[in-house]
Structure formats: structure tokens, C-alpha cells
Amino acid sequence: MKKEGVILILYQGKSRKFIIVLLSLYTCLTFYFLFLGFDRSSSSLDQGLRYSLSPQGIPLHSPMGRDFKIWFFEMGNFIAFIPFGVIIPLLFRCGFIRFISIFILCITMLETLQMISRLGAFDIDDILINTLGAAVGYGAQRIVKHHRTTLKGFIRIFLTAIIFSIGMVTIVGGLNHYLDNVDGKSVALNELVSSDGAVVWDEELSGFTVGQTNVEPQINLYSRKKQKTNEFSYLLNRKYKNMTGCFAIPDDVVRTTSNESITVSFIADGTEIYSLVVSANSGENQLDSFQTPLKGVNELTIKVMNGSSNLMTNIVMWDITLTEANTGQKFINSIKSMF
């Protein structure tokens, strides 16, 4: 059978019937693992509908530094769908756009059925990784243009699929490393303009001691020249990845105040995401640090509550820094904001 300018030999006769039967058996095996394998039926008891519509990234990583079980399932979701991309276009002539569109429609239906049957979850990330596997298979069989239905040609397709898979894992793994570990620029909290409430920063970055240890703030210092309850907010516009800083009760406060506690709450878009409680008990004050994620946060509110009768703030926070998301993280956050 010929296609304009390119010899395209499709499976014919007995070999075609054999391949269709083989593909059908493989499809049944895939269905088994999608709906019954890994003890899905017993784990589905008393579970509601589970779904994830917001993409978290492409779940495909190199095995180094990963939990083997998680990595194994990731690779399984990828490799298991490569044969569909290889065999189906050899049985039924179709272009890439048509093939991948029908594949996405079918895998979306399967994910929906998993959710409805409570034998799994609808996961947009699974659809992404399954589709990548099918695309790799399609590309492998298209690269090998001659003798594709012979054993020699099939071995070439198989080796090409391996090379493409290694390349895909390398590229996507590198992209995931960039998204997970590469930060954007850092901004000191005092450089941002408060959108609500007032906050006083110590312009001289005064030093103090905590547990007999000298502290010299380098970036900013939440001033103690403030009433015991203070609340202030910043518009972050989903630009930042996390916030870090240090906090403590200075020694001079411990010597003069009561034993009541001080609480600092970090509230993201109306929901508390982190809080810290520090006691002014003598002998318990020590240097400590905090880190809280800010992915997708539009407005951050910091609330300081001092239970002491002292009108001034007892706790100090310093070197508070916000780290911007990198370009890729910002793009993903913008997509998530649409869901």
C-alpha cells in the first residue's frame, strides 16, 4: 500500500489479525491495572469522588533521589502507553493530530470512569504522562519508514522508542528540576508596600541577644516599637514561591515581661497557612526560623498577637525574605488560577 511519496506498509492478512488480537489482549491487561490492579477494589471502600483538575507538573523524573515506588508508577504510566502509539497507526492510517486527539479523548474517558467507579481518581497529570507515552510511540514508528512490519523493522522501532523515551525522561526531568529547585530573585519583605494595616521596621537594624547569643539582622527587623497586637497585609499577586525568616524573644524582654505567649499567624487569601507560638518563659527563648510556601497566594496577612500586659511587641522577626517563583512556576500558577 502506497502513500504519496512514502511507502507505507500496513499490517495485512494473518499478521494484521494477530496484531489486533495481541493489541486487544494488551488493552485488557492495561484495563486490569487501571481498574483492578494494585488492590484498587479494597481501597475504594467509603471513598468519595477523587479528582485533580489542576496540573501539578509532568510526573516524569529520573530515578536519582526519588522514592523507587513513586518513580516506578510514574514510569509505568509513561511506558505502558508507548505500544498504543506504535501499533495503532500501523493498523489504522492516521496523522499525529488525529491520533493524539482520539487518544486524549479515550484516556480522559477512562480517567472519568476510574473516578465514577471509585477505583481510582481523575488526574490531569496522568492524562499528560499517558499522552507523552503515546506520542513517543507514534514518533518511533514514524521515524522508521522502511520494513516496519518485519522483525528487523520492529526491532528498529523498539530501539527508537527506547531512545525517544530516554530523551523524554531527560528533558522532562530537567524541566521538573528547574520547576522544583530553581528559584527566582529574592525580595525583602520591607521592600513591599503594605496594602492594609501599618508595620514599623527598625531602620537601624538594632542588634540584641537571644539565649546569650548575639543577633545582628542583615535585611530587616520587625520593630518592637509597636503595640502588642499588629496586623498588616501585602498584595503578592501570585508572584512568590515561599517566605523565610527568623524569630525570637530577646533576652531583655524575657527578663522584664510575664510568661504569656506571643503568636504570629501567616494568613494566605483568608486562610491561615502557618503560625508560630513563642513563650516568654525565662530559659526557653532561643533562635528559631520559619519557612512557609506562598505558591499561588494573592494576598498575605501577618498577624502578631501578644498575650502579655506589656503594650509593646515582645517578639522580633528579622531577615524576612520572599523568593519569587521562576518563569516556569509563574506560568503554571497562572494556569492553576484559571481552575
Secondary structure, 3 states (H helix, E strand, C coil): CEECCEECCCCCHHHHHHHHHHHHHHHHHHHHHHHCCCCHHHHCCCCCCCEECCCCCCCCCCCCCCCHHHHHHHHHHHHCCHHHHHHHHHHCCCCHHHHHHHHHHHHHHHHHHHHHHCCCCEEHHHHHHHHHHHHHHHHHHHHCCCCCCCHHHHHHHHHHHHHHHHHHHHHHHHHHHHHHHCCCCEEEHHHCCCCECCCCECCCCCCEEECCEEECCCCCEECCCCECEEEEEEECCCCEEEEEEEEECCHHHHHHCCCCEEEEEEEECCEEEEEEEEECCCCCCCCEEEEEECCCCCEEEEEEEECCCCCECCCEEEEEEEEECCHHHHHHHHHHCCC
